[in-house]
Amino acid sequence: MAQKRKYPVGIQTFSRLRREGYVYVDKTDLVWLLAQENNPFLFFGRPRRFGKSLLASTLHSFFAGERELFKGLKVDELEWDWKQYPVLHFDLSGAKHLPPQGVRDELGLQLENMENLYGRNPNETSPGMRMAGVVRRAYEQTGLQVVIIIDEYDAPLLDVLHEEEWLHEMREVLQEFYQRLKMLEPMIKFCFITGITKFSQLSIFSTINNISVISMWPKYATLCGITEEELTTTLAPDIALLAEANDCTPEEMHQKLKTRYDGYKFSRKSPEIYNPFSLFKAFNSQEVGNYWFDSGTPSYLIRQMQKFQTDITSLDRLESSATSFDKPTEAMTNALPLLYQSGYLTIKDYDREAEIYTLAIPNQEVQVGYTEGLLPTYLGLETDDVQMGFALKFWRALKKDDLELALQEMQAYLAGLPYVEGFKKKLEEMANVEGFYEYTFYLIFSMLNVYARTQVKCHGGRIGMVVLMPTTTYVFELKMHETAQKALEQIDTKGYALPYDTEGRRVIKCGLHFDLDSRTLDEWVIG
């Protein structure tokens, strides 16, 4: 077996990554492009675990003139002055879960390191005053404009999003700090800010009214994340190693990685990209797992979904304007913006004429995040009850392509579901009862680590559900008021299975009928 390479799992410092020989996917041509922007104030938003901190560190080394770290990379062939600009780098990830005074103290600690270089005026007492003083002295002492990098600017706010008293005080702390940036503009060469969300009432967006929000700009769509080309070139040896460790071919492993981790798009014109955190975790552990979800579900997102009484049956394949899902946090009227900004939904399609985006769950890994977090809430079930109950028999039947046996197991399982009050109330609220049960099946498939999609667009309309297994694609249509035979005929007449005929898997079509009184499957026809 070939030697495994060093993967940057938990490594967010560019200098360490380069000096210690970790695998690096070269994005330095895009870093160079950022540095050429006319507007010095840029905001870049991405979900957690997408490499924002490594990008911030790369920019730090780039502007600090650490040219030796960039030898052999794309930027080394591009024209740049390589001056040693003074860089003030703030990382607010350490301010999570802190009260307002704790955030002041954290900013103070980070400023202290900078003041050791450029001096401090004792009359500068607040974090904003101290930051402004450091910028002025750095500018005067070096004769060069200053570079400011603020990583995870919104981290202190997200955890107090639903605590009004703390949220107000936290805003005041951060406003006092950020509002200084605008008045320092003549002394600033470049100011780069990362985060997940946009808090419009903070001075970062309200007083710097010319800040460029580049999160959805096509030219920076792949700035964080791994493209298909990068996976099959730079990371090709790692796919081969992972395949060898898991007794499959590199082609089979590539498909597994694509299903599990690919599918993110952050612009209307962009290739799909892979989650870098999960990819490197898989390469490092030699296992294809659900690492992004295991790293934690943001509590602020769950609370926001509860606040807006989010209908989980409508989360996949949503059509929306950009202003609906890319809006500031304070302007939200539903959880859609946070679901997109947190990476639970991503762009899948764009209708240029109507200026409408289609949003969907990115991949199998994110499905697990949905189902293990949301299924107990909406169905009154525990994840372990499902997995330790009919799961093993159901999974084995699907693996053997025995759909008849699998549906018998599903029928028995659904018939035994407790008809809890929350489930009953949700059903009464549904305009489309068939859609609700489609989504129930979808959740169960997903929780069993089976990749499923609901309401999939195709030329003939919307497919009820598509389930992808390693060797087989299942195309389902569910009916409540018509027969299972009618459902199967709809699959055929509308060509629902045609998009999957060329993928190399066996395609099995199935019409389902669900009986509302017994609350289970009572008929199916397999074609």
C-alpha positions as CSV (number, residue, x, y, z in Angstrom):
1,M,0.0,0.0,0.0
2,A,1.4,3.5,-0.9
3,Q,2.3,5.9,1.8
4,K,-0.5,8.1,3.0
5,R,0.1,11.8,2.7
6,K,-0.2,14.5,5.4
7,Y,-3.7,16.0,5.4
8,P,-4.6,19.4,6.9
9,V,-7.2,18.2,9.3
10,G,-7.5,20.9,11.9
11,I,-4.6,22.9,10.3
12,Q,-5.8,26.5,9.5
13,T,-2.4,28.2,9.3
14,F,-1.0,28.5,5.8
15,S,2.7,28.9,6.9
16,R,2.5,25.7,9.0
17,L,0.7,23.8,6.2
18,R,3.4,24.7,3.7
19,R,6.5,24.3,6.0
20,E,5.4,20.9,7.3
21,G,4.4,19.4,4.0
22,Y,0.6,19.0,4.2
23,V,-1.4,18.5,1.1
24,Y,-2.5,21.8,-0.4
25,V,-4.9,22.5,-3.1
26,D,-3.6,25.6,-4.8
27,K,-6.0,28.6,-4.7
28,T,-3.3,31.3,-4.8
29,D,-4.3,32.6,-8.2
30,L,-7.7,33.6,-6.7
31,V,-5.9,35.1,-3.7
32,W,-3.9,37.2,-6.1
33,L,-7.2,38.2,-7.9
34,L,-8.7,39.3,-4.5
35,A,-5.7,41.6,-4.0
36,Q,-6.4,43.3,-7.3
37,E,-10.0,44.4,-6.3
38,N,-10.5,48.2,-6.6
39,N,-12.6,48.2,-3.4
40,P,-10.4,47.5,-0.4
41,F,-13.3,46.3,1.8
42,L,-14.5,42.8,1.0
43,F,-16.9,40.4,2.8
44,F,-16.8,36.7,2.0
45,G,-19.4,34.3,3.5
46,R,-19.2,30.5,3.5
47,P,-20.6,27.8,5.8
48,R,-18.5,26.4,8.7
49,R,-15.8,24.0,7.8
50,F,-15.2,25.3,4.4
51,G,-11.7,26.7,4.8
52,K,-12.4,30.4,5.5
53,S,-9.7,30.5,8.3
54,L,-7.1,28.9,6.0
55,L,-8.0,31.5,3.4
56,A,-7.6,34.3,5.9
57,S,-4.2,32.9,7.0
58,T,-3.1,32.6,3.3
59,L,-4.0,36.3,2.7
60,H,-2.0,37.1,5.9
61,S,1.1,35.4,4.5
62,F,0.6,36.9,1.1
63,F,0.4,40.5,2.2
64,A,3.1,40.0,4.8
65,G,5.5,39.3,1.9
66,E,6.3,35.7,2.9
67,R,7.2,34.8,-0.6
68,E,9.1,31.6,0.2
69,L,5.8,30.0,1.3
70,F,4.4,30.5,-2.2
71,K,7.3,29.0,-4.2
72,G,5.9,26.6,-6.8
73,L,2.3,27.8,-6.5
74,K,0.3,29.6,-9.1
75,V,0.8,33.1,-7.6
76,D,4.6,32.7,-7.9
77,E,4.2,33.1,-11.7
78,L,2.0,36.3,-11.4
79,E,3.2,39.9,-11.0
80,W,3.2,41.1,-7.3
81,D,5.4,43.5,-5.4
82,W,5.8,41.2,-2.4
83,K,6.1,44.1,0.0
84,Q,5.8,43.4,3.7
85,Y,2.6,45.2,4.5
86,P,1.7,45.5,8.2
87,V,-1.1,42.9,8.8
88,L,-3.6,43.0,11.6
89,H,-5.3,39.6,11.8
90,F,-8.3,39.1,14.1
91,D,-9.8,35.7,14.6
92,L,-13.2,35.9,16.5
93,S,-13.8,32.2,16.6
94,G,-12.3,32.3,20.1
95,A,-15.1,34.7,21.1
96,K,-17.9,32.1,20.7
97,H,-20.0,31.4,23.7
98,L,-18.6,34.5,25.6
99,P,-20.7,37.3,27.2
100,P,-20.1,40.8,25.8
101,Q,-17.4,41.6,28.4
102,G,-15.7,38.4,27.4
103,V,-15.7,39.5,23.7
104,R,-14.1,42.8,24.8
105,D,-11.4,40.9,26.6
106,E,-10.8,38.6,23.7
107,L,-10.4,41.6,21.3
108,G,-8.1,43.2,23.9
109,L,-5.8,40.1,24.0
110,Q,-5.5,40.0,20.2
111,L,-4.8,43.8,20.1
112,E,-2.1,43.4,22.7
113,N,0.1,41.3,20.3
114,M,-0.2,44.0,17.7
115,E,0.5,46.8,20.2
116,N,3.7,45.0,21.2
117,L,4.8,45.6,17.6
118,Y,3.5,49.2,17.0
119,G,3.0,50.6,20.5
120,R,0.0,51.7,22.6
121,N,-1.5,55.0,23.7
122,P,-2.9,54.6,27.3
123,N,-5.8,56.9,26.3
124,E,-7.1,54.3,23.9
125,T,-9.4,52.3,26.2
126,S,-12.0,50.5,24.0
127,P,-11.2,47.8,21.4
128,G,-12.2,50.1,18.6
129,M,-10.0,53.0,19.8
130,R,-7.0,50.6,20.3
131,M,-7.5,49.1,16.8
132,A,-7.6,52.5,15.2
133,G,-4.4,53.5,17.2
134,V,-2.5,50.4,16.0
135,V,-3.5,51.1,12.4
136,R,-2.3,54.7,12.6
137,R,1.0,53.8,14.2
138,A,1.6,50.9,11.8
139,Y,1.0,53.2,8.8
140,E,3.3,55.9,10.2
141,Q,6.1,53.5,11.2
142,T,6.2,51.4,8.0
143,G,5.1,54.0,5.4
144,L,2.8,51.3,4.0
145,Q,-1.0,51.0,4.1
146,V,-2.3,48.4,6.6
147,V,-4.0,45.1,5.8
148,I,-6.8,44.1,8.1
149,I,-8.2,40.5,8.2
150,I,-11.2,39.7,10.4
151,D,-12.0,36.0,10.4
152,E,-15.5,34.8,11.6
153,Y,-16.6,38.3,12.5
154,D,-20.1,37.0,13.4
155,A,-19.1,34.2,15.7
156,P,-19.9,36.1,18.9
157,L,-23.4,37.1,17.6
158,L,-24.7,33.7,16.4
159,D,-24.8,32.1,19.8
160,V,-26.8,35.0,21.3
161,L,-29.1,35.4,18.3
162,H,-32.2,34.6,20.5
163,E,-31.0,36.3,23.7
164,E,-32.3,39.9,23.2
165,E,-30.5,41.4,26.2
166,W,-27.1,39.9,25.3
167,L,-27.6,40.5,21.6
168,H,-28.1,44.2,22.1
169,E,-25.0,44.6,24.2
170,M,-23.0,42.3,21.9
171,R,-23.9,44.5,18.9
172,E,-22.7,47.6,20.8
173,V,-19.4,46.0,21.5
174,L,-18.8,45.0,17.9
175,Q,-20.2,48.2,16.4
176,E,-17.7,50.2,18.5
177,F,-15.0,48.0,17.0
178,Y,-16.1,47.8,13.4
179,Q,-17.2,51.4,13.0
180,R,-13.6,52.6,13.1
181,L,-12.8,50.9,9.8
182,K,-14.5,53.5,7.6
183,M,-12.6,56.4,9.1
184,L,-9.3,54.5,8.6
185,E,-9.9,53.9,4.9
186,P,-7.0,56.1,3.7
187,M,-4.6,54.0,5.7
188,I,-6.0,50.6,4.7
189,K,-4.6,48.7,1.8
190,F,-7.0,45.7,2.0
191,C,-9.7,44.7,4.5
192,F,-11.0,41.1,4.2
193,I,-13.8,39.9,6.4
194,T,-15.2,36.4,6.7
195,G,-18.3,35.0,8.3
196,I,-21.4,32.9,7.8
197,T,-24.2,35.5,8.0
198,K,-24.8,39.2,7.3
199,F,-25.8,41.3,10.3
200,S,-26.9,44.5,8.5
201,Q,-27.3,46.5,11.7
202,L,-23.6,46.1,12.5
203,S,-21.3,49.0,11.4
204,I,-19.4,46.6,9.3
205,F,-22.3,46.8,6.7
206,S,-24.1,49.9,7.7
207,T,-21.3,52.4,8.0
208,I,-19.0,50.9,5.4
209,N,-21.7,51.4,2.8
210,N,-19.4,50.5,-0.1
211,I,-18.3,47.1,1.2
212,S,-18.3,44.5,-1.6
213,V,-20.1,41.3,-0.6
214,I,-18.3,38.8,-2.9
215,S,-19.9,35.6,-1.5
216,M,-21.9,35.0,-4.7
217,W,-19.5,36.4,-7.3
218,P,-18.8,33.8,-10.0
219,K,-15.1,34.4,-10.1
220,Y,-14.7,33.5,-6.4
221,A,-17.2,30.6,-6.4
222,T,-14.4,28.0,-6.0
223,L,-12.3,30.1,-3.6
224,C,-13.2,27.7,-0.7
225,G,-14.0,24.1,-1.5
226,I,-12.6,21.5,-3.9
227,T,-13.6,21.3,-7.5
228,E,-14.0,18.1,-9.6
229,E,-10.9,19.0,-11.5
230,E,-8.9,19.5,-8.3
231,L,-10.1,16.2,-6.9
232,T,-9.2,14.2,-9.9
233,T,-5.7,15.8,-10.4
234,T,-4.2,17.1,-7.1
235,L,-6.0,14.6,-5.0
236,A,-6.0,11.6,-7.4
237,P,-3.4,9.7,-5.4
238,D,-5.5,10.1,-2.3
239,I,-8.6,8.7,-4.0
240,A,-6.5,5.6,-5.0
241,L,-5.3,5.1,-1.4
242,L,-8.8,5.4,0.0
243,A,-10.1,3.0,-2.6
244,E,-7.4,0.5,-1.7
245,A,-8.2,0.7,2.0
246,N,-11.9,0.1,1.3
247,D,-11.5,-2.7,-1.3
248,C,-12.9,-0.9,-4.3
249,T,-11.6,0.7,-7.5
250,P,-10.6,4.4,-7.6
251,E,-13.6,5.0,-10.0
252,E,-16.0,3.5,-7.4
253,M,-14.4,5.5,-4.6
254,H,-14.6,8.7,-6.7
255,Q,-18.4,8.1,-7.1
256,K,-18.8,7.5,-3.4
257,L,-17.0,10.8,-2.6
258,K,-19.1,12.6,-5.1
259,T,-22.4,11.3,-3.7
260,R,-21.3,12.0,-0.1
261,Y,-19.5,15.4,-0.3
262,D,-20.0,17.1,-3.6
263,G,-22.9,19.3,-4.7
264,Y,-22.3,22.8,-3.3
265,K,-22.7,25.8,-5.5
266,F,-22.3,29.4,-4.2
267,S,-23.0,31.3,-7.5
268,R,-25.4,31.1,-10.3
269,K,-22.5,30.3,-12.6
270,S,-20.2,27.9,-10.8
271,P,-19.1,24.3,-10.9
272,E,-20.2,22.1,-8.0
273,I,-17.6,21.8,-5.3
274,Y,-16.8,19.4,-2.5
275,N,-16.7,20.1,1.2
276,P,-12.9,20.2,1.9
277,F,-13.2,19.4,5.6
278,S,-15.0,16.1,5.0
279,L,-12.8,15.1,2.1
280,F,-9.6,15.5,4.1
281,K,-11.2,13.7,7.1
282,A,-12.1,10.8,4.8
283,F,-8.5,10.7,3.4
284,N,-7.0,10.9,6.8
285,S,-9.1,8.3,8.5
286,Q,-9.4,6.1,5.4
287,E,-13.2,6.0,5.9
288,V,-16.0,7.7,4.1
289,G,-18.1,9.1,7.0
290,N,-20.4,12.0,7.8
291,Y,-17.8,14.3,9.3
292,W,-19.3,17.7,8.6
293,F,-22.5,16.8,10.5
294,D,-20.5,15.1,13.3
295,S,-18.7,18.3,13.9
296,G,-21.9,19.7,15.3
297,T,-25.3,21.1,14.3
298,P,-25.4,24.9,15.0
299,S,-27.8,25.6,17.9
300,Y,-28.6,29.0,16.4
301,L,-30.0,27.3,13.3
302,I,-32.2,24.9,15.2
303,R,-33.6,27.7,17.3
304,Q,-34.2,29.8,14.2
305,M,-36.1,26.9,12.6
306,Q,-38.2,26.5,15.7
307,K,-38.9,30.2,15.9
308,F,-40.2,30.3,12.3
309,Q,-41.9,26.9,12.6
310,T,-40.1,25.7,9.5
311,D,-41.9,23.2,7.4
312,I,-39.2,20.5,6.8
313,T,-41.3,19.0,4.0
314,S,-40.4,22.0,1.8
315,L,-36.7,22.2,2.4
316,D,-35.5,20.4,-0.7
317,R,-35.8,21.8,-4.3
318,L,-37.0,25.3,-3.3
319,E,-37.4,28.1,-5.8
320,S,-36.3,31.5,-4.5
321,S,-35.0,34.9,-5.5
322,A,-31.5,35.8,-4.3
323,T,-33.0,38.5,-2.0
324,S,-35.0,35.8,-0.2
325,F,-32.0,33.5,0.8
326,D,-29.1,35.9,0.8
327,K,-30.7,38.5,3.0
328,P,-29.3,40.0,6.3
329,T,-30.0,38.1,9.5
330,E,-32.2,40.9,11.0
331,A,-34.4,40.9,7.9
332,M,-35.2,37.2,8.0
333,T,-38.9,36.2,8.0
334,N,-38.1,32.5,7.8
335,A,-35.1,30.2,8.3
336,L,-34.2,30.0,4.6
337,P,-31.3,32.5,4.7
338,L,-29.6,30.7,7.6
339,L,-30.2,27.2,6.0
340,Y,-28.4,28.5,2.9
341,Q,-25.7,30.4,4.7
342,S,-25.0,27.5,7.0
343,G,-24.6,25.0,4.1
344,Y,-27.8,23.0,4.6
345,L,-29.1,24.2,1.3
346,T,-27.1,25.2,-1.8
347,I,-27.7,26.5,-5.3
348,K,-28.6,23.8,-7.8
349,D,-30.0,25.8,-10.7
350,Y,-30.7,29.3,-11.9
351,D,-33.3,30.6,-14.3
352,R,-31.7,33.6,-15.8
353,E,-34.9,34.9,-17.4
354,A,-37.0,34.7,-14.2
355,E,-33.9,35.5,-12.0
356,I,-35.0,32.6,-9.8
357,Y,-32.6,30.1,-8.0
358,T,-33.4,26.5,-7.2
359,L,-32.0,25.6,-3.8
360,A,-31.6,22.0,-2.6
361,I,-29.8,19.8,-0.1
362,P,-26.2,19.5,-1.4
363,N,-25.4,15.8,-0.8
364,Q,-25.8,12.7,1.2
365,E,-23.7,14.0,4.1
366,V,-26.0,17.0,4.6
367,Q,-29.0,14.7,4.4
368,V,-27.7,12.9,7.5
369,G,-27.5,16.2,9.2
370,Y,-31.2,16.9,8.4
371,T,-32.5,13.5,9.3
372,E,-30.7,12.8,12.5
373,G,-31.5,16.3,13.8
374,L,-35.1,16.7,12.5
375,L,-36.7,13.3,12.3
376,P,-37.2,12.9,16.1
377,T,-38.8,16.3,16.2
378,Y,-41.3,15.8,13.5
379,L,-42.1,12.1,13.8
380,G,-41.7,11.5,17.5
381,L,-39.1,8.8,16.8
382,E,-35.6,8.3,18.1
383,T,-32.9,7.8,15.5
384,D,-31.6,4.7,17.2
385,D,-35.0,3.1,17.3
386,V,-35.1,3.2,13.5
387,Q,-31.6,2.1,13.0
388,M,-31.8,-0.8,15.4
389,G,-35.3,-1.8,14.3
390,F,-36.1,-2.6,10.7
391,A,-33.0,-1.0,9.3
392,L,-30.7,-4.0,9.0
393,K,-33.4,-6.1,7.2
394,F,-34.4,-3.2,5.0
395,W,-30.8,-2.3,4.0
396,R,-30.0,-5.9,3.2
397,A,-33.1,-6.2,1.0
398,L,-32.2,-3.1,-1.0
399,K,-28.5,-4.2,-1.3
400,K,-29.8,-7.4,-2.9
401,D,-32.1,-5.4,-5.2
402,D,-35.1,-7.2,-3.5
403,L,-37.4,-4.2,-3.5
404,E,-40.4,-6.4,-2.8
405,L,-39.0,-7.5,0.5
406,A,-37.7,-4.0,1.4
407,L,-41.2,-2.6,0.9
408,Q,-42.8,-5.3,3.0
409,E,-40.4,-4.3,5.8
410,M,-41.3,-0.6,5.2
411,Q,-45.0,-1.4,5.3
412,A,-44.7,-3.2,8.6
413,Y,-42.6,-0.5,10.1
414,L,-44.9,2.4,9.0
415,A,-47.9,0.6,10.3
416,G,-46.3,0.5,13.8
417,L,-45.4,4.2,13.9
418,P,-46.9,6.0,17.0
419,Y,-49.4,8.6,15.8
420,V,-48.0,11.3,18.0
421,E,-49.7,14.7,18.3
422,G,-47.0,16.6,16.6
423,F,-47.2,14.2,13.6
424,K,-51.0,14.6,13.5
425,K,-50.9,18.3,13.7
426,K,-48.2,18.5,10.9
427,L,-50.4,16.3,8.7
428,E,-53.4,18.5,9.2
429,E,-51.4,21.6,8.2
430,M,-50.2,20.0,4.9
431,A,-51.8,21.1,1.7
432,N,-50.2,18.1,-0.1
433,V,-50.5,14.9,2.0
434,E,-48.7,12.9,-0.6
435,G,-45.8,15.3,-0.3
436,F,-45.7,14.8,3.4
437,Y,-45.4,11.0,3.2
438,E,-42.9,11.3,0.4
439,Y,-40.8,13.3,2.7
440,T,-41.4,10.9,5.6
441,F,-40.0,8.1,3.3
442,Y,-37.1,10.4,2.3
443,L,-36.2,11.0,5.9
444,I,-36.2,7.3,6.8
445,F,-34.1,6.5,3.7
446,S,-31.6,9.2,4.6
447,M,-31.3,8.2,8.2
448,L,-30.3,4.7,6.9
449,N,-27.5,6.4,5.0
450,V,-29.3,5.8,1.6
451,Y,-29.1,8.8,-0.7
452,A,-32.6,9.9,-1.6
453,R,-34.1,13.0,-3.4
454,T,-37.7,14.2,-3.5
455,Q,-39.5,16.2,-6.1
456,V,-36.6,15.9,-8.6
457,K,-37.1,18.1,-11.7
458,C,-36.9,16.4,-15.1
459,H,-38.2,17.1,-18.6
460,G,-41.6,15.4,-17.9
461,G,-42.3,17.2,-14.5
462,R,-41.2,16.3,-10.9
463,I,-40.3,12.8,-9.9
464,G,-41.7,11.9,-6.5
465,M,-38.5,10.3,-5.1
466,V,-35.2,9.0,-6.4
467,V,-33.1,6.6,-4.3
468,L,-29.5,5.9,-5.3
469,M,-27.8,2.7,-4.3
470,P,-24.3,1.6,-5.4
471,T,-25.6,-0.5,-8.3
472,T,-29.3,0.5,-8.6
473,T,-31.4,3.6,-9.0
474,Y,-35.0,3.4,-7.7
475,V,-37.6,5.8,-9.1
476,F,-40.7,6.1,-6.9
477,E,-44.0,7.8,-7.4
478,L,-46.5,7.8,-4.5
479,K,-50.3,8.2,-4.7
480,M,-52.9,8.7,-2.1
481,H,-56.1,8.9,-4.2
482,E,-55.0,6.8,-7.2
483,T,-53.7,3.3,-7.6
484,A,-50.1,2.1,-7.5
485,Q,-50.5,1.1,-11.1
486,K,-51.4,4.7,-12.0
487,A,-48.3,5.9,-10.2
488,L,-46.1,3.5,-12.2
489,E,-47.8,4.6,-15.5
490,Q,-47.0,8.2,-14.6
491,I,-43.3,7.3,-14.3
492,D,-43.4,5.7,-17.8
493,T,-45.5,8.3,-19.6
494,K,-43.6,11.3,-18.2
495,G,-40.1,9.6,-18.7
496,Y,-39.1,10.0,-15.1
497,A,-36.5,7.1,-15.3
498,L,-34.9,8.3,-18.6
499,P,-32.3,10.7,-16.9
500,Y,-30.8,7.7,-15.0
501,D,-30.6,5.2,-17.9
502,T,-27.1,6.3,-18.9
503,E,-25.5,6.4,-15.4
504,G,-24.4,2.7,-15.3
505,R,-26.8,1.6,-12.6
506,R,-29.8,-0.7,-13.0
507,V,-33.0,1.4,-12.9
508,I,-36.1,0.1,-11.1
509,K,-39.4,1.9,-11.2
510,C,-42.0,1.6,-8.5
511,G,-45.6,2.9,-8.1
512,L,-46.7,3.2,-4.5
513,H,-50.2,3.7,-2.9
514,F,-50.4,4.9,0.7
515,D,-53.6,4.3,2.7
516,L,-54.4,7.3,4.9
517,D,-56.6,5.3,7.4
518,S,-53.9,2.6,8.1
519,R,-51.1,5.2,7.7
520,T,-49.0,2.7,5.7
521,L,-48.3,1.4,2.3
522,D,-51.0,-0.9,1.1
523,E,-50.0,-1.5,-2.5
524,W,-47.1,-1.2,-4.8
525,V,-46.2,-2.2,-8.4
526,I,-42.6,-2.7,-9.5
527,G,-41.7,-2.1,-13.2
